[in-house]
Amino acid sequence: MDVDMRSESAEELDRLDAAVRSAVAAAMRTENARWPVSTARISVQYDTIGIRPLGRVAQTCR
């Protein structure tokens, strides 16, 4: 799964990143709990593909 996050605010990006990671971790735990005898466990790996600079579009742009 790829998630592309963008914002004008570094703080908002940090909050969004934490929320996404929390949701993914919860989903992984839930799914693994559904299959307690399975040896095939779901895992998560996070990779940063790129980092874009923060920015905003001027109010006069359309």
Backbone as CSV, one residue per row, in Angstrom:
resi,resn,N_x,N_y,N_z,CA_x,CA_y,CA_z,C_x,C_y,C_z
1,MET,0.850,-1.160,0.000,0.000,0.000,0.000,0.898,1.225,0.000
2,ASP,0.607,2.173,-0.855,1.315,3.450,-0.873,0.405,4.526,-0.306
3,VAL,0.966,5.385,0.521,0.227,6.511,1.082,1.038,7.766,0.792
4,ASP,0.436,8.704,0.083,1.089,9.968,-0.264,0.490,11.048,0.631
5,MET,1.295,11.574,1.546,0.812,12.588,2.483,1.461,13.919,2.168
6,ARG,0.643,14.959,2.121,1.144,16.306,1.859,0.411,17.297,2.754
7,SER,1.111,18.350,3.139,0.498,19.387,3.960,1.360,20.634,3.920
8,GLU,0.767,21.725,4.338,1.504,22.973,4.516,2.223,22.980,5.857
9,SER,1.882,22.057,6.733,2.351,22.070,8.115,3.118,20.796,8.466
10,ALA,4.336,20.948,8.964,5.119,19.794,9.414,4.428,19.100,10.581
11,GLU,3.819,19.877,11.455,3.117,19.299,12.604,1.933,18.454,12.153
12,GLU,1.209,18.934,11.149,0.061,18.180,10.629,0.527,16.896,9.949
13,LEU,1.633,16.962,9.225,2.179,15.746,8.611,2.587,14.734,9.672
14,ASP,3.183,15.187,10.745,3.564,14.291,11.843,2.328,13.649,12.467
15,ARG,1.269,14.446,12.671,0.033,13.931,13.245,-0.600,12.906,12.308
16,LEU,-0.636,13.227,11.015,-1.213,12.324,10.030,-0.408,11.031,9.930
17,ASP,0.908,11.131,9.933,1.775,9.957,9.879,1.508,9.040,11.074
18,ALA,1.405,9.617,12.255,1.135,8.824,13.459,-0.232,8.152,13.379
19,ALA,-1.227,8.860,12.867,-2.573,8.295,12.748,-2.609,7.137,11.755
20,VAL,-1.929,7.292,10.620,-1.888,6.223,9.614,-1.164,5.007,10.178
21,ARG,-0.017,5.226,10.804,0.738,4.101,11.373,-0.068,3.385,12.456
22,SER,-0.791,4.131,13.261,-1.619,3.534,14.304,-2.730,2.688,13.695
23,ALA,-3.387,3.204,12.662,-4.472,2.474,12.003,-3.955,1.201,11.342
24,VAL,-2.804,1.282,10.690,-2.222,0.109,10.040,-1.830,-0.937,11.085
25,ALA,-1.226,-0.507,12.170,-0.831,-1.438,13.237,-2.049,-2.126,13.844
26,ALA,-3.121,-1.370,14.069,-4.348,-1.950,14.628,-4.950,-2.967,13.661
27,ALA,-4.965,-2.639,12.374,-5.504,-3.564,11.377,-4.662,-4.830,11.304
28,MET,-3.357,-4.690,11.390,-2.465,-5.848,11.358,-2.726,-6.754,12.571
29,ARG,-2.826,-6.156,13.756,-3.102,-6.950,14.962,-4.447,-7.668,14.857
30,THR,-5.455,-6.963,14.375,-6.795,-7.548,14.226,-6.776,-8.712,13.251
31,GLU,-6.137,-8.525,12.125,-6.092,-9.587,11.109,-5.295,-10.788,11.609
32,ASN,-4.175,-10.553,12.256,-3.389,-11.673,12.794,-4.173,-12.418,13.882
33,ALA,-4.977,-11.701,14.654,-5.784,-12.337,15.706,-6.884,-13.221,15.122
34,ARG,-7.321,-12.915,13.907,-8.364,-13.726,13.261,-7.868,-15.125,12.919
35,TRP,-6.575,-15.296,12.794,-5.988,-16.565,12.368,-4.918,-17.000,13.373
36,PRO,-5.320,-17.324,14.601,-4.346,-17.586,15.672,-3.453,-18.813,15.449
37,VAL,-3.881,-19.772,14.660,-3.051,-20.967,14.457,-2.217,-20.884,13.178
38,SER,-2.374,-19.841,12.421,-1.632,-19.691,11.171,-0.168,-19.344,11.447
39,THR,0.708,-19.917,10.638,2.131,-19.559,10.735,2.467,-18.403,9.786
40,ALA,1.527,-18.038,8.930,1.721,-16.918,8.004,1.145,-15.661,8.649
41,ARG,1.999,-14.880,9.263,1.571,-13.666,9.950,1.734,-12.464,9.025
42,ILE,0.848,-11.510,9.172,0.954,-10.257,8.437,1.943,-9.363,9.168
43,SER,2.790,-8.703,8.402,3.733,-7.755,8.995,3.701,-6.462,8.183
44,VAL,4.308,-5.443,8.732,4.316,-4.130,8.094,5.751,-3.639,8.001
45,GLN,6.076,-3.045,6.871,7.376,-2.400,6.693,7.115,-1.006,6.128
46,TYR,7.703,0.002,6.739,7.531,1.376,6.287,8.791,1.824,5.552
47,ASP,8.599,2.386,4.365,9.697,2.939,3.580,9.316,4.350,3.157
48,THR,10.230,5.277,3.318,10.012,6.630,2.827,10.490,6.680,1.390
49,ILE,9.595,7.005,0.474,9.936,7.036,-0.942,10.528,8.388,-1.311
50,GLY,10.014,9.432,-0.745,10.512,10.772,-1.042,9.989,11.754,-0.012
51,ILE,10.675,12.851,0.099,10.242,13.904,1.021,10.111,15.186,0.213
52,ARG,8.904,15.703,0.183,8.653,16.945,-0.543,8.692,18.107,0.434
53,PRO,9.109,19.262,-0.040,9.102,20.431,0.856,7.674,20.862,1.168
54,LEU,7.510,21.440,2.345,6.212,21.997,2.717,5.937,23.195,1.835
55,GLY,4.683,23.476,1.613,4.369,24.652,0.798,2.890,24.886,0.702
56,ARG,2.568,26.006,0.162,1.160,26.341,-0.030,1.018,27.088,-1.334
57,VAL,-0.176,27.063,-1.855,-0.499,27.769,-3.095,-1.076,29.123,-2.709
58,ALA,-0.641,30.149,-3.378,-1.140,31.496,-3.090,-2.649,31.555,-3.261
59,GLN,-3.317,32.341,-2.437,-4.771,32.485,-2.481,-5.251,33.011,-3.841
60,THR,-4.377,33.717,-4.567,-4.767,34.286,-5.855,-4.680,33.276,-6.990
61,CYS,-4.107,32.104,-6.751,-4.012,31.068,-7.798,-5.348,30.368,-7.960
62,ARG,-5.660,30.024,-9.167,-6.898,29.264,-9.441,-6.601,28.124,-10.344
